[in-house]
Amino acid sequence: MVESLIGFAAVLILVLLRLPIAFAMGVVGMAGYAYETSVRGAVSMSGRLLIDTAQDYGLSVVPLFILMGLFVNKGGLSRELYRVSYAFLGHFRGGLAMATIVACGGFSAICGSSLATAATMSKVAMPQMRRYGYADSLSTASIAAGGTLGILIPPSVILVIYGLLTETSIGSLFIAGIVPGAIGILFYLGAVRFTVGRNPAAGPAGERMDWKERFEAVRGVWAVLALFVLVIGGLYGAFNVWPLNLTFSPTEAAGMGAMGAFAIALFRGGLSFSDVKEVLIETSYTTASLFAVLIGAWIFSNFVNLAGLPEALLALVDQAGFSPMLVMLCILVVYLVLGCVFESLSMLLLTVPIFFPLVVSLGFDPVWFGIIVVVVTEISLITPPVGLNVFVLKGVVEDVSTATIFKGVTPFWIVDILRLALMVLVPWLVLVLPNSM
């Protein structure tokens, strides 16, 4: 156990020294494995992991979902989602911020990336909110917070990686994310109402649209609905009736989603050859980055397991006589602290191999724990000092200070804490859909 703790501290130090997390985990993992066995054994283990990862059919779901999200972005569907959200909510005080959050939720359902959701919606929503005199703090906060929904509402790349790490059903994880995602949207809308209640000038009401304009706006999002039904419906056997008899695996669903997103973008006329080239290059770059972190995490996980950290933690809990819920609360506190200094995916890959065996041995549902981890990760995306969504937004809206954005997101991460508490105390909200499938 001591060797594992030293290794964990070494990873933290290397990350703080600005070494990429993939290399930090890989180097420490190889060094620790070599210490426990031999240099030859560490090299052999790392080489085998590299080859196995490259050849793993299950991991092909990751680039396919990334490809789907990028094609959706190129097809301009984010603007249609914002338009329909604005049509129904824009006339309320704070309505444009509410419309942004709802549009982020819709975009998340076909994108799967928080960073992509925040970056895309900032280009669509920020000009409109400035046009109506919204405070920069509320405008940027609603985009940053709404963007976090991208890793929870299915399809989610983070949930895919959690499922692969823990051998948990990706389909169950996807369906389990729907209710917490919907609750997140409602809580964020409450945060907007609280903000404009304290300062009405922060979010003045926009123009009210008549029902004809609203129906026209709804007609514009048919492609989003069709793509979501294709991916999620196929995954859960919605088309498994005569004469179709179709049921997709996660990888097949991702492939159908990528193909559908490409067809929609092509049909809408928003896709050129240079766009396709750009999407493919960005998909390759993002996938390579994710795989590097994944391989580093597996190398470090092998060292931690060999050193006996999960077993030592379980023995420590048994000897101390802690209740399972108290142990879970301690784990969540660790996640909240790490979220202040770690990027979300890195935090997930670094901690899940350590905590997952302990959590399962205490009787917690692995699907429930996966959703809880993702909700905690969402909080880390908007909390200082890292808050990756905040810095992505800062890169797009350069004339707004980081301090202004962090000030604006405070009510949003507070309601996120409340949502996390609700998920922990009422697991039924997470498990009701998976258990009914």
C-alpha positions in Angstrom: 0.0 0.0 0.0 2.9 2.4 0.8 4.3 2.0 -2.7 0.9 2.8 -4.2 0.5 6.0 -2.1 4.1 7.1 -3.1 3.2 6.4 -6.8 0.0 8.4 -6.5 1.9 11.3 -4.9 4.5 11.1 -7.7 1.8 11.4 -10.3 0.3 14.5 -8.6 3.8 16.1 -8.4 4.5 15.4 -12.1 1.2 16.8 -13.1 1.8 20.0 -11.1 5.1 20.3 -12.8 3.1 20.4 -16.1 4.0 16.9 -17.4 1.0 15.6 -19.4 -1.2 13.3 -17.3 -0.8 10.4 -19.8 3.0 10.4 -19.4 2.9 11.1 -15.7 0.7 8.0 -15.1 2.6 5.9 -17.6 6.1 6.7 -16.2 5.1 6.2 -12.6 3.2 3.1 -13.4 6.1 1.5 -15.3 8.6 2.5 -12.6 6.4 1.1 -9.9 5.7 -2.1 -11.8 9.4 -2.5 -12.4 10.0 -2.1 -8.6 7.5 -4.7 -7.8 8.6 -7.2 -10.5 11.4 -6.3 -12.9 12.3 -3.9 -15.7 11.7 -6.6 -18.2 8.3 -7.3 -16.7 7.3 -3.6 -16.8 8.3 -3.2 -20.4 6.5 -6.4 -21.4 3.3 -5.3 -19.6 3.4 -1.8 -21.2 4.0 -3.2 -24.7 1.2 -5.7 -24.3 -1.2 -3.0 -23.1 -0.3 -0.7 -26.0 -1.0 -3.4 -28.6 -4.2 -4.7 -26.9 -5.6 -1.1 -26.7 -4.9 -0.5 -30.3 -6.6 -3.7 -31.3 -9.6 -3.5 -28.9 -12.8 -3.5 -30.9 -14.8 -2.1 -28.0 -12.7 1.1 -28.0 -13.8 1.9 -31.6 -16.9 3.4 -30.0 -14.9 6.4 -28.8 -13.7 7.8 -32.2 -17.1 7.1 -33.7 -19.0 9.2 -31.1 -16.4 11.9 -31.4 -16.9 11.9 -35.2 -20.7 12.1 -34.8 -20.4 15.1 -32.5 -18.1 16.9 -34.9 -20.3 16.2 -37.9 -23.3 17.5 -35.9 -21.4 20.7 -35.2 -20.5 21.2 -38.8 -24.1 20.7 -39.8 -25.2 23.7 -37.8 -27.7 21.8 -35.7 -26.6 23.8 -32.6 -28.3 26.9 -34.0 -31.5 25.1 -34.6 -31.5 23.8 -31.0 -30.9 27.3 -29.7 -33.7 28.7 -31.9 -36.3 26.3 -30.7 -35.3 26.8 -27.0 -35.4 30.5 -27.4 -38.8 30.3 -29.1 -40.4 28.9 -25.9 -38.2 30.5 -23.2 -36.8 33.7 -24.6 -39.6 36.0 -23.4 -39.0 35.2 -19.7 -36.6 37.1 -17.6 -33.4 35.2 -17.9 -35.0 33.3 -20.7 -32.0 33.5 -23.1 -29.8 31.9 -20.5 -32.5 29.2 -19.9 -32.7 28.6 -23.6 -28.9 28.2 -23.7 -29.0 25.6 -21.0 -31.9 23.6 -22.7 -30.1 23.9 -26.1 -26.9 22.6 -24.4 -28.8 19.6 -23.1 -30.2 18.9 -26.6 -26.8 19.3 -28.2 -25.2 17.0 -25.6 -27.6 14.3 -26.6 -25.9 14.0 -30.0 -22.4 15.3 -29.2 -21.2 13.6 -26.0 -18.5 16.1 -25.2 -18.7 18.9 -22.6 -15.9 20.9 -24.1 -17.4 20.8 -27.6 -20.8 21.7 -26.3 -19.4 24.7 -24.4 -17.3 25.9 -27.3 -20.1 25.5 -29.9 -22.9 27.1 -27.9 -20.7 30.1 -26.9 -20.5 31.0 -30.6 -24.3 30.6 -31.0 -25.7 32.0 -27.7 -23.2 34.7 -26.6 -24.0 37.2 -29.4 -27.7 36.9 -28.8 -27.4 37.4 -25.0 -25.2 40.4 -25.5 -27.7 41.8 -28.0 -30.4 41.8 -25.3 -28.1 43.3 -22.6 -27.4 40.2 -20.5 -24.6 40.5 -18.0 -21.4 38.7 -19.1 -21.3 36.8 -15.8 -24.7 35.2 -16.4 -24.2 34.7 -20.2 -20.9 32.9 -19.8 -22.0 31.0 -16.7 -25.0 29.5 -18.4 -22.9 28.3 -21.4 -20.1 26.9 -19.1 -22.6 25.1 -16.9 -24.9 23.9 -19.7 -21.8 22.5 -21.4 -21.1 20.1 -18.5 -24.2 18.2 -19.5 -22.3 16.8 -22.5 -20.6 14.1 -20.4 -23.8 12.9 -18.8 -26.6 12.9 -21.3 -26.1 10.0 -23.7 -24.2 9.3 -25.8 -21.2 10.2 -23.5 -17.6 9.5 -24.2 -16.8 9.6 -20.5 -19.5 7.0 -19.7 -18.1 4.8 -22.5 -14.6 5.0 -21.0 -15.9 4.3 -17.5 -17.8 1.3 -18.9 -14.6 0.0 -20.6 -12.5 0.6 -17.5 -14.9 -1.2 -15.1 -16.5 -3.7 -17.6 -19.9 -2.1 -16.9 -22.7 -2.2 -19.5 -22.4 0.9 -21.6 -26.1 0.6 -22.6 -27.1 0.7 -18.9 -24.8 3.6 -18.2 -26.3 5.6 -21.1 -29.9 5.0 -20.0 -29.0 5.8 -16.4 -27.7 9.2 -17.4 -31.1 10.5 -18.7 -32.9 11.2 -15.5 -29.9 12.8 -13.7 -29.3 14.9 -16.9 -32.9 16.1 -16.9 -32.6 17.0 -13.2 -29.4 18.9 -14.0 -31.2 21.0 -16.6 -34.0 21.8 -14.1 -31.6 22.7 -11.4 -29.6 25.0 -13.8 -32.9 26.7 -14.8 -33.5 27.3 -11.1 -30.0 28.8 -10.8 -30.8 31.2 -13.6 -34.0 32.2 -11.9 -32.1 32.8 -8.6 -29.6 35.0 -10.4 -32.1 37.2 -12.2 -34.2 37.3 -9.0 -31.3 38.9 -7.2 -30.4 41.2 -10.1 -33.2 41.6 -12.7 -30.8 43.7 -15.0 -28.6 40.6 -15.4 -31.1 38.9 -17.7 -33.8 41.1 -19.3 -36.7 39.4 -21.1 -36.5 38.9 -24.9 -39.2 39.0 -27.5 -42.2 36.7 -27.3 -42.7 34.5 -30.4 -46.2 33.4 -31.5 -47.1 29.8 -31.9 -46.6 29.7 -35.6 -43.0 30.8 -35.1 -42.6 28.2 -32.4 -43.9 25.4 -34.6 -41.5 26.4 -37.4 -38.6 26.3 -34.9 -39.6 22.8 -33.8 -39.7 21.7 -37.4 -36.1 22.8 -37.7 -34.8 20.2 -35.1 -36.3 17.1 -36.8 -32.8 16.0 -37.7 -31.6 16.1 -34.0 -34.6 14.1 -32.9 -34.1 11.6 -35.7 -30.5 11.1 -34.9 -31.1 10.7 -31.1 -33.9 8.1 -31.8 -31.6 6.3 -34.2 -28.7 5.9 -31.8 -30.5 5.5 -28.5 -33.5 3.6 -29.9 -31.3 1.2 -31.8 -29.2 0.6 -28.7 -32.2 -0.4 -26.6 -34.0 -2.5 -29.2 -36.7 0.1 -30.2 -36.4 -1.2 -33.8 -36.4 -4.8 -32.8 -39.8 -5.5 -34.4 -40.8 -7.0 -37.7 -39.8 -6.3 -40.4 -36.7 -4.4 -39.1 -35.5 -6.6 -36.2 -32.6 -4.3 -35.5 -30.7 -4.0 -32.2 -27.4 -2.2 -32.1 -24.4 -2.8 -29.9 -22.7 0.4 -28.6 -20.1 0.3 -31.4 -22.8 -0.2 -34.0 -24.9 2.5 -32.5 -21.9 4.9 -32.6 -21.3 3.9 -36.3 -24.9 4.5 -37.2 -24.8 7.9 -35.4 -21.6 9.0 -37.2 -23.1 8.0 -40.5 -26.4 9.7 -39.7 -24.7 12.9 -38.6 -22.6 12.9 -41.8 -25.8 12.4 -43.9 -27.6 15.2 -42.1 -24.7 17.6 -42.4 -24.4 16.8 -46.1 -28.1 17.1 -46.7 -28.2 20.6 -45.0 -25.4 21.8 -47.4 -23.1 22.7 -44.6 -20.3 20.2 -45.4 -17.5 20.7 -47.9 -14.5 18.5 -48.7 -12.3 20.7 -46.5 -14.8 20.4 -43.7 -14.7 16.6 -43.9 -10.9 16.7 -43.9 -10.9 19.0 -40.8 -13.4 16.7 -39.0 -11.4 13.6 -39.7 -8.1 15.2 -38.5 -9.7 16.6 -35.4 -11.2 13.2 -34.6 -7.9 11.5 -35.0 -6.1 14.0 -32.8 -8.8 13.8 -30.1 -8.9 10.0 -30.2 -5.1 9.7 -30.0 -5.0 12.0 -27.0 -7.7 10.0 -25.2 -6.0 6.7 -26.0 -2.7 8.0 -24.7 -4.4 8.9 -21.4 -6.2 5.6 -21.3 -3.0 3.6 -21.8 -1.2 5.6 -19.2 -4.1 5.0 -16.8 -4.1 1.2 -17.4 -0.3 1.0 -16.8 -0.7 2.9 -13.5 -3.7 0.8 -12.6 -1.7 -2.4 -13.1 1.0 -1.1 -10.7 -1.6 0.0 -8.1 -3.3 -3.4 -8.2 -0.1 -5.3 -8.0 1.0 -3.2 -5.0 -2.3 -4.1 -3.3 -3.9 -0.7 -2.8 -7.6 -1.7 -3.4 -7.2 -4.7 -1.0 -5.5 -2.5 1.6 -8.2 0.1 1.4 -10.9 -2.6 1.8 -9.0 -4.1 4.8 -8.7 -0.6 6.3 -12.4 0.0 6.0 -13.2 -3.4 7.6 -10.9 -2.8 10.5 -12.2 0.8 11.1 -15.8 -0.4 11.0 -16.9 2.5 8.7 -20.4 2.3 7.2 -20.6 2.0 3.4 -22.2 5.5 3.1 -19.5 7.1 5.2 -16.9 5.6 2.9 -18.8 6.9 -0.1 -18.9 10.4 1.3 -15.2 10.3 1.9 -14.6 9.2 -1.8 -16.8 12.1 -3.0 -14.9 14.6 -0.9 -11.7 13.3 -2.5 -13.3 13.7 -6.0 -14.4 17.3 -5.2 -10.9 18.2 -4.0 -9.2 16.6 -7.0 -11.6 18.3 -9.3 -10.1 21.7 -8.3 -6.8 20.7 -9.8 -7.4 17.9 -12.3 -9.0 17.8 -15.7 -12.2 15.6 -15.7 -11.0 12.7 -17.8 -7.6 12.5 -16.0 -9.3 12.5 -12.6 -11.6 9.7 -13.8 -8.8 7.5 -15.1 -6.6 8.1 -12.1 -9.1 7.3 -9.4 -11.6 4.8 -10.8 -9.1 1.8 -10.8 -8.4 2.6 -7.1 -12.0 3.2 -5.8 -14.1 0.9 -8.0 -13.1 -2.4 -6.4 -13.8 -0.9 -2.9 -17.1 0.6 -4.0 -18.4 -2.7 -5.5 -17.2 -4.7 -2.5 -19.3 -2.4 -0.2 -22.4 -3.4 -2.2 -22.9 -0.2 -4.3 -24.2 -0.6 -7.8 -21.5 0.0 -10.5 -23.9 1.8 -12.8 -25.0 4.1 -10.0 -21.4 4.8 -9.0 -20.5 5.6 -12.7 -23.2 8.2 -12.8 -22.2 9.7 -9.4 -18.6 9.9 -10.7 -19.7 11.7 -13.8 -21.8 14.2 -11.8 -18.8 14.9 -9.6 -16.7 15.3 -12.8 -19.3 17.8 -14.1 -18.8 19.9 -11.0 -15.0 19.9 -11.6 -15.5 21.4 -15.1 -16.8 24.7 -13.6 -15.0 25.0 -10.3 -11.9 27.0 -9.7 -8.9 27.0 -10.2 -9.0 24.5 -13.2 -12.7 24.6 -14.4 -11.8 23.4 -18.0 -15.2 24.6 -19.4 -14.5 28.1 -18.0 -11.1 28.2 -19.8 -12.5 26.9 -23.1 -15.1 29.6 -22.9 -12.5 32.2 -22.1 -10.7 31.2 -25.3 -13.8 31.9 -27.3 -14.9 35.1 -25.4 -11.6 36.7 -24.8 -12.9 40.1 -23.6 -14.6 38.5 -20.5 -12.3 37.9 -17.5 -11.9 34.5 -16.0 -12.9 35.9 -12.6 -16.2 37.1 -14.1 -17.0 33.7 -15.4 -16.1 31.9 -12.2 -18.2 34.4 -10.3 -21.2 33.8 -12.6 -21.0 29.9 -12.3 -21.1 29.9 -8.5 -24.9 29.4 -8.3 -24.6 26.6 -10.9 -22.0 24.5 -9.1 -23.9 25.0 -5.8 -27.0 23.4 -7.4 -24.7 20.7 -8.8 -23.7 19.9 -5.2 -27.4 19.7 -4.3 -28.1 17.4 -7.3 -25.1 15.2 -6.3 -26.6 14.9 -2.7 -30.0 13.9 -4.2 -28.4 11.2 -6.4 -26.5 9.8 -3.5 -29.4 9.8 -1.1 -32.0 8.6 -3.6 -30.2 6.0 -5.9 -33.6 5.1 -7.4 -33.4 8.3 -9.5 -30.3 6.9 -11.3 -31.3 3.2 -11.5 -35.0 3.5 -12.3 -34.5 3.4 -16.1 -31.7 0.7 -16.2 -33.7 -1.5 -13.9 -36.8 -1.2 -16.0 -35.1 -2.2 -19.3 
